[in-house]
């Protein structure tokens, strides 16, 4: 069964991140948001599947940033510190399709999403 933890970033938060983070702000905010959503749900030996919305260098940065966050947060806790991350088109994964639907539902306030806490501490880990 798939669990979910939806976070909501408002426009003002995005503007602040864009203004303060000089390089790759979009990828850093994406990676830290994904990490904050996953952190309470991830278990040993989980494979993290992400919709292949990120292409090319954006995917590479998001993956690198996610691996950095997992390594720092779960330092010494193998296998959590070296999380396996896959970018998969939704047509190939039921879990990715369900996550895509839940994201759309959260965007339209059909499921509850939590206010996104300040991501600057996590983003600082990526600087």
N, C-alpha and C positions, 0 to 999 in steps of 0.2 A: 504494500500500500504506500502511496506517495504522500508524504507530509508536505506542508507548505508554511512558509513564513514570509509574508509580503512586507516590503518596506516602501514608504512613499517619500519621494523627494519633491519638494515644491519648487516653483520657479525661482524664488529668491535664493534658496540653497544652491541650486545649480549655478546661478549668476555669481554667487560668492566663490564657489569652487573655481569657476572659469577665470575670475578676476585674480585670484590668489595663486593658483597653480600655473606655473609657467609652461611646462612641457607635458604634452599628452594628458591634459586634464580629463578629457572624456573617457579615456581608457582607464585612468586611475580611479575615477568616480565609479565607473562600471565595475571594475574589479573589487573595490572596497564594498560596494553595495551588494554584489553577489556574495562576497565573503561574509558580510554581516548577516545576510539572509540564511546562508548555509551553516554558519558556526553552531547554532543550537541543534541542528539536525544531523550533522555529519557524524558517521560512526566509523570504526575501524574497517578498513578494506572497502569502503564505499568507492564507487567510481562516479565522479561528478560529470554529468552530461549537460552541456550548454548548447542552446540553439545556435546554429551556425550563422547568426546575424553578423558576427564579426568576421571580416574577410581580410586576408593578406596581413599586412603589418599590424593592423588593429587587433586581430586575433592573437598574433605573437605577443604584443604588449600585454593584453588582458591575461593571457595564460602565464606569462612571466610574472606579472604583478600578483596574480592569485597564488602561484607557487611560493613567492616571497612571503606573502601574508600567512599562508599555512605553515611555512618553515619557521617563521618568527613566533607565531601564536602557539604552535604545538612542538616547540623545540625539544628534541629528545624523546618524543612520543611517537615512535614509528608504529604504524604507517601513516598516521595523521599528518606528520610533518612533511611527508612527500606525497601529497594527494594526487591521485590519478585523475586527470582532467581530459575530457573528450569534447570536441566541438562537432556536433552531429546535426544534419538537417532533420527537421521535425518529421519528415516523411519516413525516416528510418528508425525512429524511436518513439514508442508509446509514451515514455516518461517525458520526453521533450515536448511532445504534442500536448500532454496534460499541463505541463508547466506553461506552455504558450497560452493555453486557454485560461489558466489561472491568472496569468499576468494581465490578459485582456480584461478579465472579470475584476481584478483589483483596480485597474485603471478606471473602470466604469463604476467603481464602488459597489460591486455586486458581492464581493467578499471583503472582509475586514483586512485592512493593511495598517501596519504600525507606523507611527511617525518615525522617520529615519533619524537616529541620533547623529551627533556630530561625527563626521568621518575623518576629520583632520588628523586625529591620532594615528589612524590606520594609514592615511595617505602619507603622513610623515615617515612611516616605515619604508615607503617606496622612493623617497627622495634620496 
